[in-house]
Amino acid sequence: MTILITGATGLIGKEIVKRCHEQDISVHYLTTSKEKIKTQDNYKGFYWNPKEGVIDAKCFNDVDAIINLAGATIAKRWTNSYKKVILESRVNTLKCLKNALSAVKNHQISHILSASAVGFYPDSFTKYYEESCTKVSPTFLGKVVETWEAAVDEFAELGLMVSKVRIGLVLDDKEGALPQIVKPTALGLGAPFGSGDQWQSWIHVHDLSKIFVHVIQEELEGIYNGVAPNPITNAELTKAVAKAVNKPLILPNIPEFAMKLVLGEMHILLFESQRVSSKKIEDTGFHFIYSNIQPALENLLQPNVSND
């Protein structure tokens, strides 16, 4: 089996490539940097420029499925111009892929799986969201996810099976949110945000990469939440990180207005509450290695704690 991956050199993409190679799945990947192109037996790079609609069509050769992870980071101040970048980077990459694939007469691609986000779900302290929820968050993030998912749905017009993984807070020791949470905590400056009661639906990057490969291998169609089985509150996450790095929590909670001053509209990433269910993916036979936060953090933050 061969999978074409966009965003293969990012946080999640690198882990998915590892899982693919463990399963003897070959990877083709698209990159906007010609310097990042490699050609190996099971890992081949191809150039593209989605802004200009440029793509090396040889990337589709012998490919069975596509995993789409491309999109500008949301962890950067949301100016009006950068909001446009966040949205267009997701839609344009999919348009570029679809246009290029529709021009290829003979290909064997039958499935596209795209990243999405739990930001689709409205802010709530009480609801427990499953994939059947159709109400979209009225925030900028909700709009982004709704537009993103609609763009990938268009691949059904080409006869492809369409799947989406709505990703929660991804925990990794080197990239993403966790190192930013650990830094102040390790200095004794950790504290929950706001009331600390907001739900955080998290997932260890290892489990998330396994979900993507599982969805492809099992040919699962539709939407799946990419979150661990046991969501926690922001206060619980803060305490768990402090415990993992063996530091006390002595500071009062950080008020929302303070973070709004620092981060602007992006502060909702810290204060929105989404309690999201993993039942649907588990019902397909998927097994989480990290169902609870403490073992996940110990694996990431303490040496010599293995994945299996």
C-alpha positions in Angstrom: 0.0 0.0 0.0 1.2 3.6 -0.7 -0.3 6.7 0.9 0.2 10.3 -0.3 0.6 12.7 2.7 0.4 16.5 2.7 2.0 18.0 5.8 4.2 15.0 6.2 7.0 16.9 7.8 4.8 18.5 10.5 4.2 17.3 14.1 1.5 14.8 13.3 2.8 14.0 9.8 6.2 12.8 11.1 4.4 10.4 13.5 2.1 9.1 10.8 5.1 8.4 8.5 6.6 6.4 11.3 3.4 4.3 11.8 3.2 3.8 8.0 6.7 2.5 7.8 6.1 0.2 10.8 3.2 -1.3 8.8 5.2 -1.6 5.6 3.2 1.2 4.0 5.1 3.3 1.5 4.7 7.1 1.7 4.7 9.8 -1.0 4.7 13.3 0.4 4.1 16.8 -1.0 6.3 19.7 0.1 6.6 23.3 -0.9 10.3 23.2 -0.2 12.4 21.6 -2.9 15.2 21.1 -0.3 13.0 18.7 1.6 12.5 16.3 -1.3 13.9 12.9 -0.7 13.7 9.7 -2.8 13.9 6.4 -0.9 12.2 3.1 -1.5 9.4 3.8 0.9 9.5 7.6 1.2 9.4 9.8 -1.8 8.9 13.6 -1.9 7.2 15.7 -4.6 7.0 19.4 -5.1 3.9 21.5 -5.0 2.8 25.1 -4.6 -0.9 25.2 -3.7 -1.1 29.0 -3.9 -0.2 28.8 -7.6 -2.0 25.5 -8.3 1.3 23.8 -9.1 1.8 20.1 -8.3 4.0 17.2 -9.5 1.3 14.8 -10.8 3.8 11.9 -10.4 3.0 12.1 -6.7 -0.2 10.1 -7.5 1.6 7.2 -9.1 0.8 3.8 -7.4 -1.0 5.7 -4.5 -4.0 4.0 -2.8 -5.1 6.8 -0.4 -4.4 10.4 0.6 -3.9 11.8 4.1 -4.3 15.6 4.1 -2.7 17.4 7.0 -1.8 20.7 5.3 -2.7 24.0 6.8 -1.1 27.0 8.5 -0.7 26.9 12.3 -3.5 28.4 14.4 -1.0 29.1 17.2 -0.1 32.5 15.8 -1.8 35.8 16.5 -5.1 36.0 14.6 -4.8 39.3 12.8 -7.3 39.7 10.0 -4.6 39.0 7.4 -3.5 35.9 9.2 -7.0 34.6 9.6 -7.2 34.6 5.8 -4.0 32.6 5.7 -5.4 30.0 8.1 -8.5 29.5 6.1 -7.0 29.7 2.6 -4.1 27.4 3.4 -6.6 24.7 4.2 -9.0 25.2 1.3 -6.4 26.0 -1.4 -4.4 22.8 -0.7 -7.5 20.7 -1.1 -8.5 22.5 -4.2 -5.1 22.0 -5.7 -5.1 18.3 -4.9 -8.7 17.8 -6.3 -7.9 19.7 -9.5 -4.7 17.8 -10.1 -6.3 14.4 -9.3 -9.3 15.1 -11.5 -6.9 15.6 -14.5 -5.3 12.1 -13.9 -7.1 9.6 -16.1 -5.7 6.4 -14.6 -5.1 6.3 -10.8 -6.0 3.8 -8.1 -6.7 6.3 -5.3 -10.0 5.4 -3.5 -9.9 7.2 -0.2 -9.0 10.6 1.2 -8.6 11.2 5.0 -8.3 14.8 6.1 -7.4 16.3 9.4 -10.0 18.5 11.1 -10.5 19.8 14.6 -12.7 19.6 17.7 -13.0 23.4 17.3 -16.0 22.4 15.2 -18.0 21.9 18.4 -19.6 24.8 20.3 -18.1 25.9 23.7 -19.9 24.0 26.5 -19.1 22.9 30.0 -21.9 20.3 30.0 -22.3 18.7 26.6 -20.4 15.5 25.6 -19.9 15.8 21.9 -20.1 12.9 19.5 -19.5 13.0 15.7 -23.3 13.2 15.0 -23.4 16.7 16.4 -24.2 19.1 13.6 -24.2 22.4 15.5 -21.1 24.4 14.6 -19.2 26.7 16.9 -19.9 30.3 16.0 -16.2 31.2 16.5 -13.6 31.8 13.9 -12.3 28.2 14.5 -15.8 26.8 13.9 -16.0 28.6 10.6 -12.5 27.3 9.6 -13.4 23.7 10.4 -16.8 23.9 8.7 -15.2 25.3 5.5 -12.3 22.8 5.7 -14.5 19.8 6.0 -16.8 21.0 3.1 -13.7 21.3 0.9 -12.6 17.7 1.6 -16.2 16.5 1.1 -15.9 17.6 -2.6 -13.6 14.6 -3.3 -16.7 12.4 -3.2 -17.4 13.9 -6.7 -14.3 12.1 -7.9 -15.6 8.8 -6.5 -13.3 8.8 -3.4 -14.4 7.7 0.0 -14.1 10.7 2.4 -13.0 10.6 6.0 -12.2 13.2 8.6 -10.4 13.1 12.0 -11.4 15.9 14.3 -8.3 16.4 16.4 -8.1 17.6 20.0 -5.1 18.9 22.0 -2.2 17.0 20.6 0.5 16.1 23.2 4.1 15.8 22.0 7.3 16.4 24.0 9.0 18.6 21.4 6.3 20.4 19.4 2.8 21.8 19.8 1.1 23.0 23.0 2.7 20.7 25.6 6.2 22.3 25.6 4.6 25.7 26.0 2.6 24.4 29.0 5.7 22.8 30.5 8.0 25.8 30.3 6.2 28.0 33.0 5.3 25.0 35.1 8.9 23.8 35.2 9.8 27.3 36.5 7.1 27.0 39.2 4.9 29.5 37.3 2.1 27.1 36.1 -1.5 28.0 36.7 -4.9 27.1 35.2 -6.7 29.5 32.9 -9.9 31.1 34.0 -12.0 28.9 36.2 -10.0 25.9 35.1 -13.2 24.0 34.5 -13.1 24.1 30.7 -12.8 20.7 29.2 -9.7 19.8 27.2 -10.0 16.8 24.9 -6.5 15.7 24.4 -4.6 12.9 22.6 -1.0 11.5 22.7 0.6 12.0 19.3 1.4 8.3 19.1 -2.3 7.4 19.4 -3.3 10.0 16.9 -0.9 8.7 14.3 -2.3 5.2 14.9 -5.9 6.5 14.4 -5.0 7.9 10.9 -3.4 4.6 9.8 -6.3 2.6 11.3 -8.9 4.7 9.4 -7.0 4.1 6.1 -6.4 0.4 6.7 -9.9 -0.4 7.8 -11.4 1.8 5.1 -13.5 3.7 7.5 -15.7 6.4 6.0 -17.1 9.6 7.7 -16.0 11.6 10.8 -14.0 10.3 13.7 -12.9 12.3 16.8 -9.2 12.1 17.3 -9.2 12.4 21.1 -8.3 10.1 24.0 -11.2 8.4 25.9 -10.8 10.5 29.1 -11.1 14.3 28.6 -9.9 16.4 31.6 -10.4 20.0 32.7 -7.8 22.6 32.3 -7.1 22.6 36.0 -6.6 18.8 35.9 -4.2 19.2 33.0 -2.2 21.8 34.8 -2.0 19.6 37.9 -1.0 16.6 35.8 1.8 18.5 34.1 3.1 19.8 37.4 3.1 16.3 38.8 4.9 14.9 35.8 7.7 17.6 36.1 7.6 17.4 39.9 6.8 21.1 40.5 4.2 22.7 42.8 1.4 24.9 41.7 1.4 28.0 43.8 0.0 30.8 41.6 -3.7 31.8 41.3 -5.6 31.1 38.2 -4.9 33.3 35.2 -7.9 35.5 34.4 -9.3 35.5 30.9 -9.1 39.2 30.3 -5.3 39.0 30.9 -4.8 36.4 28.2 -7.1 38.3 25.9 -4.8 41.3 26.2 -1.8 39.2 25.4 -3.2 36.9 22.7 -6.2 38.8 21.3 -9.0 36.6 19.7 -6.6 33.6 19.8 -7.1 33.4 23.6 -10.2 31.3 23.0 -7.8 28.3 22.4 -7.2 28.4 26.1 -10.7 29.0 27.4 -13.1 27.2 25.0 -14.5 24.0 26.5 -15.2 20.9 24.4 -15.7 17.5 26.0 -15.5 15.1 23.1 -16.2 11.4 22.8 -13.8 8.8 21.4 -16.5 6.0 21.4 -17.0 5.9 17.6 -13.3 5.1 16.8 -13.1 2.6 19.7 -16.2 0.8 18.4 -14.2 0.1 15.2 -11.7 -1.9 17.2 -9.2 0.8 17.8 -7.2 0.5 21.0 -5.7 3.5 22.8 -2.3 3.1 24.4 -2.8 6.3 26.4 -6.3 6.6 27.7 -5.4 8.6 30.8 -3.4 11.8 31.1 -0.8 10.9 33.7 0.7 7.9 31.8 0.7 10.0 28.6 2.6 12.8 30.3 5.0 10.5 32.0 5.8 8.9 28.6 6.4 12.3 27.0 8.1 14.2 29.9 10.0 11.4 31.7 12.8 9.4 30.0 12.7 5.7 29.6 8.9 5.4 29.7 8.0 3.4 26.5 5.1 3.5 24.1 3.9 -0.1 24.5 
